[in-house]
Amino acid sequence: MAETLITYLEYPFVRNALIVGVLISLCSSLLGVTLVLKRFSFIGDGLSHVAFGGIAIAAVMNVTNEMLIVLPVTVISAILLLRTGQNTKIKGDAAIAMISVGALAFGYLLMNIFSSSSNVSGDVCTTLFGSTSILTLSSWEVALCIVLSILVVLIFVLFYNKIFAVTFDEDFAIAAGTDANRYNLLVAVIVAVIIVLAMNLVGSLLISALVIFPALSAMRLYDNFKSVTICSAILSVICSLLGMIISILGGTPVGSTIVAVDVAAFIICYVAGRFLKGAKK
Amino acid sequence: MALITAKDLCIGYDSDALIKNLNFSINSGDYLCIIGENGSGKSTLMKTLLGLRSPLSGEIIKGEGLKDNEIGYLPQQTQIQKDFPAAVREIVLSGCQGRAGLRPFYTKEEKQLAETNMERLGITHLRNRCYRELSGGQQQRVLLARALCATRKILLLDEPVSGLDPKVTQEMYDLIASLNKDGITIVMISHDIAQAVHYASHILHIGERIFYCSTNDYLMSAPGRLFVTPGKGGFKEWQKH
């Protein structure tokens, strides 16, 4: 088995896929903790459906570089969702549900009406559940992904203390002179970027898994913010690597395999957490 | 010049004014208790003082060089905090966020300040414990230590004893009084009028009639007497007059 793996690793596209997969899972897990705690677990789902709609528009307009449309559309939706989350007539969860379902339906409609490809359901299926496109990344896309990931990690580290303060207690942070809206906006933009990047990996239906599972697993094991964040990042990277290797060796779909490994990790952490708590008492 | 002065302040939601034409000033060293019935606008008033929402009209003037990032706030607990994985030390340190400005990391002095304030409130032994596992009284102390990291001048406390048992409540009141003795101005929302008149130097009574005066004047006044002395018909009776 190891030999097969080494043979595969000699192909540059496999190496690219592994690099991108690791980076994306690292980025998504960093913000996952904040999103889960702020009760925004579903934002990944909502935004990825928006991105799906964006892809449909790009396909219809025959834009070759779909990033140019998908990224701005998703970023704007993220800003709308996270900024208006606090004091609107339509509450956070309802707003996410509305935008997500709307975009999904709209995207599918567009793809069907103006289809240029003969295999519409195939196209839709790959966008929803992740495709083999992670194995066909161009070097340009890999470079873009590396740059954006470094940027995300850098911003997260630099603003870690502020993100913590705003997540834990927004009112206090504002009262103490922190511009909480600015950081909410920052988080929204980063989340949108990560989701657009991650669509290649797991597809738009499974993206929430990358955001929430590592965070939830880490929360079973640790009870301070720093450890939870670090643990969630490490877990996420390990799960993605494992998932991708399994899918390469077993020929299973990449996205769903990664998510399956994430679920398994959560169950293990849940049980381990129970034991640790029991041992403490 | 007072620390905070409210001038012809109207506050409320959208266009519904909860409180109209409010005038009062908080001087350095004061201990002001804001009392009133549920829904009378106490919390809204505090949020307006903090700058979390803007007044419908009128203004809040800050004096004596009080900056926006020098106010300590003890909010009511939110739903999010009940299962938040955070260590006590992390939360107390986050009180230094306002003074850190855009600087990404905390300095040695700020970390020292957090330690000092944990010591001051007797929670140093809890520093590595998880916030959600603490008792109600301990949690309030943690949030109070955080507020102290944000200010040396003024603390705004939103019902700091709600949900605490009588013994812990008393400890909390004593703690707040001792902070006030150390020179920190206290503004507190309270339901407990007996305690309020015992500790506070000034009372702001919010309701259909608004009342702002020193505690002694309040005790002599009609509403104060009706409210504090039991068995004489109480507040409702007074409002009918």
Interface residues (C-beta under 8 A of the other chain):
Chain A: L37 K38 R39 V157 L158 F159 Y160 N161 K162 F164 A165 T167 F168 D169 D171 F172 A173 I174 A175 A176 G177 T178 M219 Y222 D223 N224 F225 K226 V228
Chain B: K47 L50 G51 L52 K67 D68 N69 E70 I71 G72 Y73 P75 T78 I80 Q81 F84 P85 A86 A87 E90 I91 L93 S94 G95 Q97 G98 R99 A100 P104 F105 Y106 N128 C130 R132 E133 R146 A147 A150 L156
